[in-house]
Amino acid sequence: MQPGRSLLLIADIGGYTRYMSTHRMSLAHAEVNTARLLETVVDAAPGFELIEIEGDAAFLSRRADASGPGEAVQATVRAAVAMHRAFHLERRYVSAYLCPCHGCAQVDDLHLKFVAHVGDVATQTIRQRRKLVGIDVIHVHRMLKNPVDVPEYVLFSEALYGSAATSMPAQEVAQDLEGIGPVRSYFVDLADVAEPAPVPADPSLVARLGRTLAVAGAGMPYMLGLRRRRRPAAAAG
C-alpha cells in the first residue's frame, strides 16, 4: 500500500430508506432506479475516480494535487453541481415512467447531498478490488451523520475548506465524529450554487412505454430473488 494525499467525495442519495418498499415489485424497481441515478451521477464527474458504490452512495476520489490546494474547494463544488444537475435530469426521466409502483412513482422524493474531505490514504487490493483505507477515509464517511438541515448540500471538512482561500460563503457546523472526536465542518446549500436543471421535453407515449418496459425487465432479477438489494451506506471503520 502506497500512501498519498487524496480529495475524497461521497455523493449520497437522501430519502433512500423511506423510498425503499417491502413490496417486491416496488423494491425491484427502486433498486433499478437508484442504480440508474448513481451511474448518472458518477458519469457526471469524470475528474473523480469511482472507488465504490456503497448502497445509496458513490464514494469517489482524486489526487489532492490534481488541481492544487487553492482549487480543491472549487473543484469539489464544480463536481457536485455537475452531479446534482445530472441526478435531477435523470430523476425527471424516471418520474415519467408509466409504472404506478412506489419505486417509480415516488422517485421525486429523492435528493442528493455531498460530503468532502482531504487527507492521506493508502490503497488496498483484495481479490482484484481496490479500496482506499486510512483514518481520513473513516473521517469522510463519519461526516454523513451531521446536523445540516437542508435537503441538498455540500459539506466540507475543516481540512478541505480551510486549505484554500475562498470567497465562497459557507455555514459552520459542529460535529462529533465517532472515533475521531469534535470537528468543525462547513456547508453550502446546493440551492445557492447549482443552476436549475433544464426541463427536458416531454417524452412521447412510445418513449415512456419503452423506458417503463426497460425498468420492468431490469427489475426482474430482484423480483425473482436472483440479485440482492444494496444496503445503505454505513460509516467506514
C-alpha positions as a Markdown table, in Angstrom:
| # | Residue | x | y | z |
|---|---|---|---|---|
| 1 | Met | 0.0 | 0.0 | 0.0 |
| 2 | Gln | 1.4 | 3.4 | -1.1 |
| 3 | Pro | 0.1 | 6.4 | 0.9 |
| 4 | Gly | -0.9 | 9.5 | -0.9 |
| 5 | Arg | -3.0 | 12.7 | -0.3 |
| 6 | Ser | -6.5 | 12.5 | -1.9 |
| 7 | Leu | -9.6 | 14.6 | -2.2 |
| 8 | Leu | -12.4 | 12.4 | -1.0 |
| 9 | Leu | -16.0 | 12.9 | -2.1 |
| 10 | Ile | -19.2 | 11.0 | -1.3 |
| 11 | Ala | -22.4 | 11.6 | -3.2 |
| 12 | Asp | -25.3 | 10.3 | -1.1 |
| 13 | Ile | -28.9 | 9.9 | -2.1 |
| 14 | Gly | -31.1 | 11.3 | 0.6 |
| 15 | Gly | -34.5 | 9.8 | 1.3 |
| 16 | Tyr | -33.3 | 6.3 | 0.2 |
| 17 | Thr | -34.6 | 4.4 | 3.3 |
| 18 | Arg | -38.1 | 5.8 | 3.0 |
| 19 | Tyr | -38.0 | 5.2 | -0.7 |
| 20 | Met | -37.4 | 1.5 | -0.4 |
| 21 | Ser | -40.5 | -0.6 | -0.1 |
| 22 | Thr | -41.1 | -4.1 | 1.1 |
| 23 | His | -43.4 | -4.8 | -1.8 |
| 24 | Arg | -41.3 | -7.0 | -4.1 |
| 25 | Met | -42.1 | -5.1 | -7.4 |
| 26 | Ser | -41.6 | -1.7 | -5.8 |
| 27 | Leu | -38.4 | -2.9 | -4.2 |
| 28 | Ala | -37.1 | -4.2 | -7.6 |
| 29 | His | -37.9 | -1.0 | -9.4 |
| 30 | Ala | -36.5 | 1.1 | -6.7 |
| 31 | Glu | -33.2 | -0.8 | -6.9 |
| 32 | Val | -33.0 | -0.3 | -10.7 |
| 33 | Asn | -33.9 | 3.4 | -10.5 |
| 34 | Thr | -31.3 | 4.0 | -7.8 |
| 35 | Ala | -28.7 | 2.3 | -9.8 |
| 36 | Arg | -29.5 | 4.4 | -12.9 |
| 37 | Leu | -29.3 | 7.6 | -10.7 |
| 38 | Leu | -26.0 | 6.6 | -9.2 |
| 39 | Glu | -24.5 | 5.7 | -12.6 |
| 40 | Thr | -25.6 | 9.1 | -14.0 |
| 41 | Val | -24.1 | 10.9 | -11.0 |
| 42 | Val | -20.7 | 9.1 | -11.4 |
| 43 | Asp | -20.6 | 9.8 | -15.1 |
| 44 | Ala | -21.1 | 13.5 | -14.5 |
| 45 | Ala | -17.8 | 13.7 | -12.6 |
| 46 | Pro | -15.1 | 12.4 | -14.9 |
| 47 | Gly | -12.3 | 14.1 | -12.9 |
| 48 | Phe | -13.0 | 11.8 | -10.0 |
| 49 | Glu | -12.4 | 8.0 | -9.8 |
| 50 | Leu | -15.2 | 5.8 | -8.5 |
| 51 | Ile | -13.9 | 3.8 | -5.6 |
| 52 | Glu | -17.0 | 2.0 | -4.6 |
| 53 | Ile | -20.8 | 2.1 | -4.8 |
| 54 | Glu | -22.0 | 1.9 | -1.2 |
| 55 | Gly | -25.7 | 1.2 | -1.3 |
| 56 | Asp | -27.3 | 4.6 | -1.8 |
| 57 | Ala | -24.0 | 6.4 | -2.2 |
| 58 | Ala | -21.0 | 6.7 | -4.5 |
| 59 | Phe | -17.5 | 7.1 | -3.0 |
| 60 | Leu | -15.1 | 8.9 | -5.3 |
| 61 | Ser | -11.6 | 10.3 | -5.1 |
| 62 | Arg | -8.9 | 12.2 | -7.0 |
| 63 | Arg | -5.3 | 13.1 | -6.3 |
| 64 | Ala | -5.3 | 16.1 | -4.0 |
| 65 | Asp | -2.6 | 17.8 | -6.0 |
| 66 | Ala | -4.5 | 17.3 | -9.3 |
| 67 | Ser | -5.9 | 20.9 | -9.0 |
| 68 | Gly | -3.7 | 22.4 | -6.3 |
| 69 | Pro | -4.7 | 23.3 | -2.8 |
| 70 | Gly | -6.2 | 26.7 | -3.8 |
| 71 | Glu | -8.5 | 24.9 | -6.3 |
| 72 | Ala | -9.7 | 22.0 | -4.2 |
| 73 | Val | -12.9 | 23.6 | -2.8 |
| 74 | Gln | -13.9 | 25.0 | -6.2 |
| 75 | Ala | -13.2 | 21.6 | -7.9 |
| 76 | Thr | -15.4 | 19.9 | -5.4 |
| 77 | Val | -18.2 | 22.3 | -5.9 |
| 78 | Arg | -18.0 | 22.1 | -9.7 |
| 79 | Ala | -18.2 | 18.3 | -9.5 |
| 80 | Ala | -21.1 | 18.4 | -7.0 |
| 81 | Val | -23.0 | 20.8 | -9.2 |
| 82 | Ala | -22.5 | 18.7 | -12.3 |
| 83 | Met | -23.6 | 15.5 | -10.4 |
| 84 | His | -26.5 | 17.3 | -8.9 |
| 85 | Arg | -27.7 | 18.5 | -12.3 |
| 86 | Ala | -27.3 | 15.0 | -13.9 |
| 87 | Phe | -29.2 | 13.5 | -10.9 |
| 88 | His | -32.2 | 15.8 | -11.3 |
| 89 | Leu | -32.3 | 15.3 | -15.1 |
| 90 | Glu | -32.3 | 11.5 | -14.7 |
| 91 | Arg | -34.8 | 11.7 | -11.9 |
| 92 | Arg | -37.2 | 13.6 | -14.2 |
| 93 | Tyr | -36.9 | 10.9 | -16.8 |
| 94 | Val | -37.6 | 8.2 | -14.2 |
| 95 | Ser | -40.7 | 10.1 | -12.9 |
| 96 | Ala | -42.1 | 9.9 | -16.5 |
| 97 | Tyr | -42.4 | 6.1 | -16.3 |
| 98 | Leu | -45.9 | 4.7 | -16.7 |
| 99 | Cys | -45.4 | 2.2 | -13.8 |
| 100 | Pro | -47.6 | 3.1 | -10.8 |
| 101 | Cys | -45.5 | 1.3 | -8.2 |
| 102 | His | -43.9 | 3.1 | -5.3 |
| 103 | Gly | -40.4 | 2.6 | -6.6 |
| 104 | Cys | -41.2 | 4.6 | -9.8 |
| 105 | Ala | -43.9 | 7.0 | -8.6 |
| 106 | Gln | -42.1 | 8.3 | -5.6 |
| 107 | Val | -38.7 | 8.9 | -7.2 |
| 108 | Asp | -39.2 | 12.7 | -6.9 |
| 109 | Asp | -38.8 | 12.2 | -3.1 |
| 110 | Leu | -35.1 | 11.5 | -3.6 |
| 111 | His | -32.4 | 14.2 | -3.3 |
| 112 | Leu | -28.6 | 14.4 | -3.4 |
| 113 | Lys | -26.1 | 15.6 | -0.9 |
| 114 | Phe | -22.3 | 15.5 | -0.7 |
| 115 | Val | -19.6 | 15.3 | 2.0 |
| 116 | Ala | -15.9 | 16.1 | 1.1 |
| 117 | His | -12.6 | 15.8 | 2.9 |
| 118 | Val | -8.9 | 15.9 | 2.0 |
| 119 | Gly | -6.3 | 13.6 | 3.7 |
| 120 | Asp | -3.8 | 10.8 | 3.5 |
| 121 | Val | -5.0 | 7.5 | 2.2 |
| 122 | Ala | -3.5 | 4.1 | 1.2 |
| 123 | Thr | -4.7 | 1.7 | -1.4 |
| 124 | Gln | -5.5 | -1.9 | -0.6 |
| 125 | Thr | -6.3 | -4.5 | -3.2 |
| 126 | Ile | -8.2 | -7.7 | -2.2 |
| 127 | Arg | -9.4 | -10.1 | -4.9 |
| 128 | Gln | -8.8 | -7.5 | -7.6 |
| 129 | Arg | -10.9 | -4.9 | -5.8 |
| 130 | Arg | -9.1 | -1.7 | -5.0 |
| 131 | Lys | -10.1 | 0.1 | -1.8 |
| 132 | Leu | -8.9 | 3.2 | 0.0 |
| 133 | Val | -8.1 | 2.9 | 3.7 |
| 134 | Gly | -6.9 | 5.2 | 6.4 |
| 135 | Ile | -8.3 | 7.5 | 9.1 |
| 136 | Asp | -9.3 | 10.1 | 6.6 |
| 137 | Val | -11.5 | 7.6 | 4.7 |
| 138 | Ile | -13.2 | 6.9 | 8.0 |
| 139 | His | -13.5 | 10.7 | 8.6 |
| 140 | Val | -15.3 | 11.4 | 5.3 |
| 141 | His | -17.8 | 8.6 | 5.9 |
| 142 | Arg | -18.5 | 9.7 | 9.5 |
| 143 | Met | -19.4 | 13.2 | 8.1 |
| 144 | Leu | -22.5 | 11.7 | 6.6 |
| 145 | Lys | -24.2 | 11.9 | 10.0 |
| 146 | Asn | -24.4 | 15.6 | 10.5 |
| 147 | Pro | -26.9 | 18.3 | 11.7 |
| 148 | Val | -27.2 | 20.1 | 8.4 |
| 149 | Asp | -30.9 | 20.8 | 8.0 |
| 150 | Val | -31.2 | 21.5 | 4.2 |
| 151 | Pro | -32.0 | 18.6 | 1.9 |
| 152 | Glu | -29.2 | 19.1 | -0.7 |
| 153 | Tyr | -25.8 | 20.4 | 0.3 |
| 154 | Val | -22.0 | 20.1 | 0.1 |
| 155 | Leu | -20.4 | 19.6 | 3.5 |
| 156 | Phe | -16.6 | 20.3 | 3.7 |
| 157 | Ser | -14.3 | 19.2 | 6.4 |
| 158 | Glu | -12.2 | 21.9 | 8.0 |
| 159 | Ala | -9.1 | 20.3 | 6.5 |
| 160 | Leu | -10.5 | 20.9 | 3.0 |
| 161 | Tyr | -12.4 | 24.2 | 3.4 |
| 162 | Gly | -9.5 | 25.7 | 5.3 |
| 163 | Ser | -6.9 | 24.5 | 2.9 |
| 164 | Ala | -7.6 | 27.3 | 0.4 |
| 165 | Ala | -8.6 | 30.9 | 0.4 |
| 166 | Thr | -12.1 | 31.0 | -1.0 |
| 167 | Ser | -14.7 | 33.7 | -1.2 |
| 168 | Met | -17.5 | 31.1 | -1.1 |
| 169 | Pro | -19.6 | 31.7 | 1.9 |
| 170 | Ala | -20.3 | 28.6 | 4.0 |
| 171 | Gln | -22.0 | 27.9 | 7.3 |
| 172 | Glu | -20.1 | 26.3 | 10.1 |
| 173 | Val | -21.5 | 23.2 | 11.9 |
| 174 | Ala | -20.1 | 21.3 | 14.7 |
| 175 | Gln | -19.8 | 17.5 | 14.5 |
| 176 | Asp | -18.6 | 14.9 | 17.0 |
| 177 | Leu | -17.3 | 12.1 | 14.8 |
| 178 | Glu | -17.3 | 8.6 | 16.3 |
| 179 | Gly | -13.7 | 7.5 | 16.9 |
| 180 | Ile | -12.3 | 10.9 | 15.8 |
| 181 | Gly | -13.9 | 13.5 | 18.2 |
| 182 | Pro | -15.2 | 17.0 | 17.8 |
| 183 | Val | -14.6 | 18.7 | 14.5 |
| 184 | Arg | -15.7 | 21.7 | 12.6 |
| 185 | Ser | -17.3 | 21.4 | 9.1 |
| 186 | Tyr | -18.7 | 23.9 | 6.6 |
| 187 | Phe | -21.6 | 23.5 | 4.2 |
| 188 | Val | -23.1 | 25.3 | 1.3 |
| 189 | Asp | -26.7 | 24.8 | 0.2 |
| 190 | Leu | -26.8 | 23.4 | -3.3 |
| 191 | Ala | -29.8 | 25.6 | -4.0 |
| 192 | Asp | -27.5 | 28.6 | -3.7 |
| 193 | Val | -24.8 | 27.4 | -6.1 |
| 194 | Ala | -26.4 | 25.0 | -8.5 |
| 195 | Glu | -28.2 | 26.2 | -11.6 |
| 196 | Pro | -31.7 | 24.9 | -12.2 |
| 197 | Ala | -31.6 | 21.8 | -14.4 |
| 198 | Pro | -33.2 | 22.4 | -17.8 |
| 199 | Val | -36.7 | 21.0 | -18.2 |
| 200 | Pro | -36.5 | 18.1 | -20.7 |
| 201 | Ala | -39.0 | 17.8 | -23.4 |
| 202 | Asp | -42.0 | 15.6 | -22.5 |
| 203 | Pro | -41.2 | 12.1 | -23.8 |
| 204 | Ser | -43.7 | 10.6 | -26.2 |
| 205 | Leu | -46.0 | 7.9 | -25.1 |
| 206 | Val | -43.9 | 5.3 | -27.0 |
| 207 | Ala | -40.7 | 6.5 | -25.3 |
| 208 | Arg | -42.4 | 6.4 | -21.9 |
| 209 | Leu | -43.7 | 2.9 | -22.6 |
| 210 | Gly | -40.2 | 1.8 | -23.7 |
| 211 | Arg | -38.5 | 3.1 | -20.6 |
| 212 | Thr | -41.2 | 1.6 | -18.4 |
| 213 | Leu | -40.7 | -1.9 | -20.0 |
| 214 | Ala | -36.9 | -1.5 | -19.7 |
| 215 | Val | -37.1 | -0.9 | -15.9 |
| 216 | Ala | -39.5 | -3.7 | -15.5 |
| 217 | Gly | -37.1 | -6.1 | -17.3 |
| 218 | Ala | -34.1 | -4.8 | -15.3 |
| 219 | Gly | -36.0 | -5.3 | -12.1 |
| 220 | Met | -37.0 | -8.9 | -12.8 |
| 221 | Pro | -33.8 | -10.4 | -11.2 |
| 222 | Tyr | -34.6 | -8.7 | -7.9 |
| 223 | Met | -38.2 | -9.8 | -8.1 |
| 224 | Leu | -37.1 | -13.4 | -8.6 |
| 225 | Gly | -34.5 | -13.2 | -5.8 |
| 226 | Leu | -31.6 | -13.7 | -8.2 |
| 227 | Arg | -30.0 | -10.4 | -7.0 |
| 228 | Arg | -29.9 | -8.9 | -3.5 |
| 229 | Arg | -30.7 | -5.3 | -2.9 |
| 230 | Arg | -27.9 | -2.9 | -1.8 |
| 231 | Arg | -27.7 | -1.7 | 1.7 |
| 232 | Pro | -27.5 | 2.0 | 2.5 |
| 233 | Ala | -24.0 | 3.4 | 3.0 |
| 234 | Ala | -22.6 | 3.0 | 6.5 |
| 235 | Ala | -19.8 | 4.9 | 8.1 |
| 236 | Ala | -16.5 | 3.2 | 7.5 |
| 237 | Gly | -14.4 | 1.8 | 10.3 |
